[in-house]
Amino acid sequence: HTLVVRVHDPSQIALCLERPFHRQQQVALGPGRDEITLTVNSCFLDEVLPRLLAMKGGFTVEQPPELAKAIHDVANALASRHSPEPPAGSRKAR
């Protein structure tokens, strides 16, 4: 899979530049110099997912769509387990 990620949190930008996702990672400076776009031509999604999740909300996945969906699914699962009010008919996990 080709990975394309926009990083827009300054502390995460610095971290991505110091600790690249891959040794052949390409970096493009975004407009306004307040974000970067990382491109990795070949990556394993199961290796990239935890690292992106550790970046909290400081990024946007542009490619591949399967990775964006996986992040969406994890975020929804976390939100449903940690919302103040559980959905009707469900029990909150302890």
C-alpha positions as a Python dict, from the first residue, in 0.01 Angstrom:
ca = {
    (1, 'H'): (0, 0, 0),
    (2, 'T'): (109, 356, -64),
    (3, 'L'): (70, 574, 244),
    (4, 'V'): (-10, 946, 210),
    (5, 'V'): (-64, 1135, 535),
    (6, 'R'): (-99, 1507, 601),
    (7, 'V'): (45, 1600, 940),
    (8, 'H'): (-83, 1930, 1079),
    (9, 'D'): (19, 1928, 1445),
    (10, 'P'): (358, 2104, 1495),
    (11, 'S'): (482, 1860, 1758),
    (12, 'Q'): (385, 1564, 1539),
    (13, 'I'): (553, 1723, 1237),
    (14, 'A'): (877, 1743, 1432),
    (15, 'L'): (841, 1383, 1547),
    (16, 'C'): (771, 1256, 1194),
    (17, 'L'): (1081, 1433, 1066),
    (18, 'E'): (1297, 1298, 1350),
    (19, 'R'): (1155, 943, 1336),
    (20, 'P'): (1039, 871, 979),
    (21, 'F'): (777, 606, 911),
    (22, 'H'): (1013, 455, 656),
    (23, 'R'): (1369, 523, 542),
    (24, 'Q'): (1240, 610, 194),
    (25, 'Q'): (968, 842, 324),
    (26, 'Q'): (911, 1150, 109),
    (27, 'V'): (821, 1478, 278),
    (28, 'A'): (649, 1775, 113),
    (29, 'L'): (596, 2104, 292),
    (30, 'G'): (234, 2216, 280),
    (31, 'P'): (94, 2558, 198),
    (32, 'G'): (164, 2809, 470),
    (33, 'R'): (442, 2582, 602),
    (34, 'D'): (211, 2464, 882),
    (35, 'E'): (176, 2106, 764),
    (36, 'I'): (369, 1835, 584),
    (37, 'T'): (260, 1554, 359),
    (38, 'L'): (434, 1221, 409),
    (39, 'T'): (441, 966, 132),
    (40, 'V'): (567, 611, 172),
    (41, 'N'): (545, 400, -142),
    (42, 'S'): (518, 69, 39),
    (43, 'C'): (397, 2, 392),
    (44, 'F'): (208, -249, 602),
    (45, 'L'): (-114, -103, 738),
    (46, 'D'): (-100, -301, 1062),
    (47, 'E'): (240, -144, 1136),
    (48, 'V'): (135, 211, 1050),
    (49, 'L'): (-202, 215, 1231),
    (50, 'P'): (-68, 219, 1592),
    (51, 'R'): (182, 492, 1513),
    (52, 'L'): (-85, 711, 1356),
    (53, 'L'): (-322, 654, 1647),
    (54, 'A'): (-44, 764, 1883),
    (55, 'M'): (-42, 1096, 1696),
    (56, 'K'): (-394, 1158, 1830),
    (57, 'G'): (-572, 1403, 1598),
    (58, 'G'): (-269, 1567, 1440),
    (59, 'F'): (-298, 1400, 1101),
    (60, 'T'): (-526, 1318, 809),
    (61, 'V'): (-490, 998, 606),
    (62, 'E'): (-527, 1063, 234),
    (63, 'Q'): (-428, 715, 113),
    (64, 'P'): (-501, 428, 136),
    (65, 'P'): (-875, 436, 201),
    (66, 'E'): (-856, 109, 398),
    (67, 'L'): (-633, 280, 654),
    (68, 'A'): (-866, 579, 683),
    (69, 'K'): (-1154, 336, 743),
    (70, 'A'): (-957, 142, 1005),
    (71, 'I'): (-884, 466, 1193),
    (72, 'H'): (-1251, 565, 1166),
    (73, 'D'): (-1357, 226, 1306),
    (74, 'V'): (-1115, 250, 1600),
    (75, 'A'): (-1226, 606, 1676),
    (76, 'N'): (-1592, 504, 1671),
    (77, 'A'): (-1527, 207, 1899),
    (78, 'L'): (-1339, 428, 2145),
    (79, 'A'): (-1606, 696, 2136),
    (80, 'S'): (-1887, 451, 2197),
    (81, 'R'): (-1708, 296, 2495),
    (82, 'H'): (-1614, 629, 2649),
    (83, 'S'): (-1918, 845, 2583),
    (84, 'P'): (-2091, 988, 2890),
    (85, 'E'): (-2421, 828, 2790),
    (86, 'P'): (-2421, 475, 2643),
    (87, 'P'): (-2653, 419, 2346),
    (88, 'A'): (-2999, 291, 2436),
    (89, 'G'): (-3006, -84, 2487),
    (90, 'S'): (-2630, -123, 2539),
    (91, 'R'): (-2417, -152, 2846),
    (92, 'K'): (-2097, 38, 2893),
    (93, 'A'): (-1789, -184, 2936),
    (94, 'R'): (-1601, -152, 3264),
}
